[in-house]
Amino acid sequence: MPFFTHPFATRGWSRRLPSGLALIGALLLAGCDQQRIAAIRPGETTESEIVAQWGAPGNVWMTPQGERVLEYSRQPNGEANYRITIDANGRVAAFYNTLTRANFAQVQPGMHIEAVYGLLGRPAKVVPYDLAGEIVYTWRWREGTGGAPYRLFEVTTDRQNLVKRTADTEEPSHSERRNR
């Protein structure tokens, strides 16, 4: 018998602690995001102010118009992929979340997965199904705010990385996942 047993360990808490900590981290990150979003003033906020508040972007690219696009993904546990467009003067021109029904509707069969990444950003997970010759890319998102359920947008591609089909479903709750 161990010298010291944590009281939570006997009540099943030790198994739930890592997922609970992840949830707390996601909630804190979401709260920080709301403060950062509120501080963005298009035409005024500079790229250096964005990087100081948001950190280094996960991806940066140039548009044909010479603007820089900074990507801040909140996948896999978040519900957004933010893009901040910086104009030629180094100021915020646009700010938006890529995970919207309007963007999902643009994903069509035959589209290359690189074009999907261009629309939606980095997915929460990528699962290859070698025997079927398919790869499923999943983005976690939420429509609206507050108590809206989390959703999963899935894109299935073939061996040539071309979209075969898409699906948008409600994410199973924690209790539903445990009962499987």
C-alpha positions as CSV (number, residue, x, y, z in Angstrom):
1,M,0.0,0.0,0.0
2,P,1.4,3.4,-0.9
3,F,2.5,5.7,1.9
4,F,0.2,8.5,0.6
5,T,-2.9,8.3,-1.5
6,H,-4.4,11.5,-2.8
7,P,-8.0,11.6,-1.6
8,F,-9.3,12.4,-5.2
9,A,-7.6,9.2,-6.5
10,T,-10.1,7.0,-4.7
11,R,-13.1,8.8,-6.2
12,G,-12.1,8.5,-9.8
13,W,-10.8,12.1,-10.0
14,S,-7.3,11.1,-11.1
15,R,-8.6,9.9,-14.4
16,R,-10.7,13.1,-14.9
17,L,-8.0,15.5,-13.8
18,P,-6.1,15.8,-17.1
19,S,-9.3,16.4,-19.1
20,G,-10.5,18.9,-16.5
21,L,-7.2,20.8,-16.7
22,A,-7.5,20.9,-20.5
23,L,-11.0,22.3,-20.2
24,I,-9.8,25.0,-17.8
25,G,-7.0,25.9,-20.2
26,A,-9.4,26.1,-23.1
27,L,-11.8,28.4,-21.1
28,L,-8.9,30.6,-20.1
29,L,-7.7,30.8,-23.7
30,A,-11.2,31.6,-24.9
31,G,-11.4,34.4,-22.3
32,C,-8.0,35.8,-23.4
33,D,-9.1,35.6,-27.0
34,Q,-12.2,37.7,-26.2
35,Q,-10.0,40.4,-24.6
36,R,-7.6,40.3,-27.6
37,I,-10.4,40.5,-30.1
38,A,-11.9,43.5,-28.3
39,A,-8.6,45.3,-28.5
40,I,-8.3,45.0,-32.3
41,R,-9.1,48.3,-34.1
42,P,-9.0,47.9,-37.9
43,G,-7.0,50.8,-39.4
44,E,-5.3,51.5,-36.1
45,T,-3.9,48.3,-34.5
46,T,-0.4,47.5,-35.8
47,E,1.1,44.1,-36.7
48,S,3.6,44.5,-33.9
49,E,0.7,45.1,-31.4
50,I,-1.0,42.0,-32.7
51,V,2.1,39.9,-32.3
52,A,2.7,41.3,-28.8
53,Q,-0.8,40.4,-27.7
54,W,-1.4,37.2,-29.6
55,G,2.1,35.8,-29.9
56,A,3.8,34.4,-33.0
57,P,1.2,33.4,-35.7
58,G,1.0,29.7,-36.6
59,N,1.1,30.6,-40.3
60,V,1.9,33.8,-42.3
61,W,1.4,34.4,-46.0
62,M,1.2,37.2,-48.5
63,T,-1.8,38.0,-50.6
64,P,-1.6,39.1,-54.3
65,Q,-2.4,42.6,-53.1
66,G,0.7,42.7,-50.9
67,E,-1.1,42.2,-47.5
68,R,0.2,39.8,-44.9
69,V,-2.3,37.3,-43.4
70,L,-1.5,36.0,-39.9
71,E,-3.2,32.8,-38.8
72,Y,-4.0,32.0,-35.2
73,S,-5.5,28.5,-34.9
74,R,-7.3,27.4,-31.8
75,Q,-7.5,23.8,-32.9
76,P,-7.6,21.1,-31.7
77,N,-9.5,22.0,-28.5
78,G,-10.7,25.5,-29.4
79,E,-13.5,26.4,-31.7
80,A,-11.9,29.0,-34.1
81,N,-9.2,29.6,-36.6
82,Y,-8.6,33.4,-36.6
83,R,-7.0,35.3,-39.5
84,I,-5.8,38.8,-39.2
85,T,-5.0,40.7,-42.5
86,I,-2.3,43.4,-42.2
87,D,-2.3,46.1,-44.9
88,A,0.7,47.6,-46.7
89,N,1.0,50.2,-43.9
90,G,1.4,47.5,-41.2
91,R,-2.1,48.0,-39.7
92,V,-5.0,45.6,-39.3
93,A,-7.2,45.6,-42.4
94,A,-9.5,42.7,-41.4
95,F,-10.0,40.1,-38.7
96,Y,-12.2,37.0,-38.9
97,N,-12.8,33.4,-37.9
98,T,-12.5,31.0,-40.8
99,L,-14.7,28.4,-39.3
100,T,-18.2,29.5,-40.6
101,R,-21.0,27.8,-42.5
102,A,-20.3,30.2,-45.4
103,N,-16.7,28.9,-45.7
104,F,-17.8,25.3,-45.2
105,A,-20.3,25.7,-48.1
106,Q,-17.4,26.6,-50.4
107,V,-15.7,23.2,-49.8
108,Q,-16.8,21.1,-52.8
109,P,-16.0,17.6,-54.2
110,G,-12.9,17.7,-56.4
111,M,-11.3,20.6,-54.5
112,H,-7.7,20.0,-53.4
113,I,-7.0,19.8,-49.7
114,E,-4.5,22.7,-50.0
115,A,-7.4,25.0,-51.1
116,V,-9.5,23.7,-48.1
117,Y,-6.6,24.7,-45.8
118,G,-6.6,28.1,-47.5
119,L,-10.3,28.5,-46.6
120,L,-10.4,27.0,-43.1
121,G,-6.8,26.9,-41.7
122,R,-5.3,24.0,-39.8
123,P,-7.6,21.2,-38.8
124,A,-8.0,19.8,-35.3
125,K,-7.0,16.3,-36.4
126,V,-6.1,14.3,-39.5
127,V,-6.9,10.6,-39.7
128,P,-5.7,8.4,-42.6
129,Y,-7.7,5.3,-43.5
130,D,-5.1,3.4,-45.6
131,L,-7.3,0.5,-46.6
132,A,-10.1,2.8,-47.8
133,G,-7.5,5.2,-49.4
134,E,-9.0,8.1,-47.6
135,I,-8.0,10.8,-45.2
136,V,-10.5,12.6,-42.9
137,Y,-9.7,16.1,-41.8
138,T,-11.7,17.5,-38.9
139,W,-12.3,21.0,-37.7
140,R,-13.9,21.7,-34.3
141,W,-16.2,24.7,-34.3
142,R,-19.2,26.3,-32.6
143,E,-22.0,28.3,-34.2
144,G,-22.7,31.4,-32.1
145,T,-21.6,31.8,-28.6
146,G,-22.5,30.6,-25.1
147,G,-24.3,27.3,-24.8
148,A,-24.2,26.4,-28.5
149,P,-22.9,22.8,-28.9
150,Y,-19.6,22.1,-30.4
151,R,-19.7,20.8,-34.0
152,L,-17.3,18.8,-36.2
153,F,-16.8,19.7,-39.8
154,E,-15.1,16.8,-41.6
155,V,-13.6,16.7,-45.1
156,T,-12.8,13.3,-46.6
157,T,-10.2,13.2,-49.4
158,D,-9.0,10.5,-51.7
159,R,-5.3,9.4,-52.4
160,Q,-4.8,12.4,-54.7
161,N,-5.9,14.8,-51.8
162,L,-9.1,15.7,-53.6
163,V,-12.3,16.2,-51.6
164,K,-14.7,13.3,-51.9
165,R,-17.3,14.5,-49.3
166,T,-18.0,16.7,-46.3
167,A,-20.0,16.3,-43.1
168,D,-21.1,18.6,-40.4
169,T,-22.2,17.0,-37.1
170,E,-22.7,17.8,-33.5
171,E,-19.7,16.7,-31.4
172,P,-20.7,13.9,-29.1
173,S,-20.9,14.9,-25.4
174,H,-18.4,13.5,-22.9
175,S,-21.0,11.2,-21.5
176,E,-21.9,9.8,-25.0
177,R,-18.2,9.2,-25.7
178,R,-17.8,7.3,-22.4
179,N,-20.7,5.0,-23.2
180,R,-19.4,3.9,-26.5
